[in-house]
Amino acid sequence: MRLNAENLSAHRGEDLIFSNISFNLTAGEALLLTGPNGSGKSTLLKVVAGLMRPASGRVFWQAEPAETGLPVREVCHYLGHRNAMKPELSVAENLGFWRAFLCDRPGGTGLSIGEAAAAVELEAILHLPFGYLSAGQQRRMAFAKLLVAHRPVWLLDEPTAALDVAAEALFARLIRDHLGRGGLVVAATHQPLDLVAAHRLEMKGFQYAETGEDFA
């Protein structure tokens, strides 16, 4: 499996945020995006996820013949700043929706709803409306969404923001487990996430309009 980005650039309004960003990741590899707020980390993730069109360049996925050529959005989970859960539905109903909507991609099987909730140490509150949960609990359950349907690429935007130390360690362990099973991760974060030998890309915002970045 390989995730490739070639010569990406993106605009925010009329402003060029970055240009000529290229990278490739293979099974078990992670790319950590660092840099100050407003430097383009979230924009790059959205471009990779297919939520924004790049101004130039392309992102593509290579795997088994049946999977090669699929848009990255078909093989990825995207966890943004918002949790993408309906507050009036129960936790179990929210996870059930995402399990049915996303489905498993070839190469793996997602956890059951109960197993996913147990993985984030919140199996006792599946019956509660999502809106009743604390901010930390909501973030944990949003992460459980990644576990109920197998997708090899995880795109994470500040996944541990505003969480306590125990939750940060839990998320880091789940990310390491995903990488250990051959998954790929691109994460925008101010935290190290305790990932060994992760690639790093420092985003510098408008400086990329002049300098760009490239690594393999």
C-alpha positions in Angstrom: 0.0 0.0 0.0 1.2 3.5 -0.8 -0.2 7.0 -0.3 1.3 9.5 -2.7 1.1 13.3 -2.9 2.8 15.1 -5.8 3.5 18.8 -6.0 0.4 19.9 -4.0 -0.5 23.5 -3.6 -3.5 25.1 -2.1 -5.2 28.5 -1.7 -7.2 30.1 1.1 -9.2 32.7 -0.8 -6.8 34.5 -3.0 -3.8 33.6 -0.9 -1.4 30.7 -1.7 -0.9 28.8 1.5 1.7 26.2 0.3 3.1 24.9 -2.9 5.1 21.9 -4.2 4.5 19.6 -1.3 5.2 16.0 -2.2 5.4 12.9 0.0 4.8 9.1 -0.1 3.9 6.8 2.7 3.9 3.0 2.7 2.2 0.5 5.0 3.0 1.1 8.7 4.3 4.7 8.2 3.1 7.9 9.7 3.6 11.6 8.7 3.4 14.2 11.4 2.5 17.7 10.3 3.8 20.4 12.6 3.9 24.2 12.5 2.0 27.2 14.0 -1.7 27.8 13.7 -2.6 29.0 10.3 0.4 27.4 8.6 -1.7 25.1 6.4 -1.8 21.8 8.3 -5.6 21.4 8.3 -5.8 22.5 4.7 -3.3 19.9 3.6 -5.3 17.2 5.4 -8.5 18.3 3.7 -6.8 18.2 0.3 -5.5 14.7 1.0 -9.0 13.6 2.2 -10.6 15.0 -1.0 -12.6 17.7 1.0 -10.7 20.5 -0.9 -9.5 20.7 -4.4 -5.7 21.4 -4.7 -4.7 24.4 -6.7 -2.2 22.1 -8.3 -0.8 18.6 -7.9 -2.5 15.3 -7.1 -3.0 12.7 -4.4 -3.4 9.0 -5.2 -3.6 5.6 -3.6 -1.8 2.5 -4.7 -2.6 -1.0 -3.4 -3.7 -4.3 -4.8 -5.0 -4.1 -8.4 -8.6 -3.9 -7.3 -7.8 -0.9 -5.0 -5.3 1.0 -7.0 -6.8 4.1 -8.6 -9.4 4.6 -5.9 -9.7 8.2 -4.6 -8.0 8.5 -1.2 -11.4 9.4 0.3 -12.6 5.9 -0.4 -9.8 4.3 1.8 -9.4 6.9 4.5 -10.9 8.1 7.8 -10.8 11.8 8.4 -11.1 13.1 12.0 -11.3 16.8 12.0 -11.7 19.4 14.8 -15.4 18.5 15.0 -16.5 15.0 16.1 -19.1 14.4 13.3 -21.7 12.9 15.7 -25.4 13.7 16.2 -25.9 15.0 19.8 -29.4 13.7 20.0 -28.6 10.1 19.0 -27.1 7.7 21.4 -23.4 6.8 21.2 -24.3 3.4 19.9 -26.6 4.8 17.2 -23.9 7.2 16.1 -21.2 4.5 15.8 -23.7 2.2 14.1 -24.4 4.8 11.5 -20.7 5.3 10.7 -20.1 1.6 10.7 -22.8 1.1 8.0 -22.0 4.2 6.1 -18.2 3.8 5.8 -18.0 0.0 5.6 -14.8 -2.1 5.6 -12.2 -1.8 2.9 -10.4 -5.0 1.7 -7.6 -6.0 4.0 -9.3 -5.7 7.4 -12.4 -5.8 9.5 -13.7 -3.1 11.8 -14.5 -3.7 15.5 -18.0 -4.2 16.7 -19.6 -1.2 18.4 -19.0 -2.6 21.8 -15.4 -3.5 21.0 -14.7 0.0 19.7 -16.2 1.6 22.8 -14.1 -0.7 25.0 -11.0 0.3 23.1 -11.5 3.9 24.1 -12.5 2.7 27.6 -16.1 4.0 27.5 -18.2 0.8 26.9 -20.5 1.6 29.8 -22.0 4.7 28.2 -23.1 3.5 24.8 -26.7 4.1 25.7 -26.3 7.8 26.5 -27.1 10.5 24.0 -23.8 11.8 22.5 -24.7 15.3 23.6 -24.7 14.3 27.2 -21.0 13.3 27.2 -18.2 15.5 28.3 -15.9 17.1 25.7 -13.2 14.5 26.5 -15.7 11.6 26.2 -17.0 12.9 23.0 -13.5 13.0 21.5 -12.9 9.5 22.6 -16.1 8.3 21.0 -15.2 10.2 17.8 -11.9 8.2 17.8 -13.9 5.0 18.2 -15.5 5.9 14.9 -12.2 5.0 13.2 -12.3 1.6 14.7 -15.8 0.4 13.6 -14.9 0.3 9.9 -11.5 -0.7 8.5 -9.9 1.9 6.4 -6.1 1.8 5.9 -5.5 5.6 5.9 -6.2 7.7 9.0 -6.1 11.5 8.5 -6.1 13.2 12.0 -6.4 16.9 12.7 -5.2 17.6 16.3 -6.6 14.3 17.6 -5.5 14.9 21.2 -6.3 18.6 21.5 -7.7 19.5 25.0 -7.4 15.9 26.2 -5.9 14.8 29.5 -2.6 12.9 29.6 -4.3 9.5 30.0 -6.5 10.1 26.9 -3.4 11.3 24.9 -1.6 8.0 25.8 -4.7 6.0 24.8 -5.0 7.7 21.4 -1.2 7.2 20.8 -1.5 3.5 21.6 -4.4 3.1 19.2 -2.5 4.9 16.4 0.5 2.7 17.0 -1.7 -0.4 16.8 -3.1 0.8 13.5 0.4 1.3 12.1 1.4 -2.0 13.5 -1.3 -3.7 11.4 0.0 -2.0 8.3 -2.1 1.2 8.3 -1.0 4.7 7.4 -1.4 7.9 9.4 -1.1 11.6 8.5 -1.6 13.7 11.6 -1.5 17.4 12.3 -0.5 17.8 15.9 1.4 19.8 18.4 1.9 16.6 20.4 4.7 14.0 19.6 2.1 11.1 19.8 5.0 8.8 20.8 5.4 7.4 17.3 8.8 5.9 16.5 10.5 6.8 13.2 7.6 9.0 12.0 8.2 11.3 9.0 7.8 15.0 9.9 6.8 17.9 7.8 7.0 21.4 9.2 4.3 23.6 7.7 5.3 27.3 7.4 2.3 28.8 5.8 2.8 31.4 3.1 6.6 30.6 3.0 5.7 27.6 1.0 4.6 29.8 -1.8 8.3 30.4 -2.3 10.1 27.4 -0.9 7.9 24.3 -1.0 8.7 21.0 0.6 9.5 17.5 -0.7 10.4 14.2 1.0 10.0 10.5 0.1 
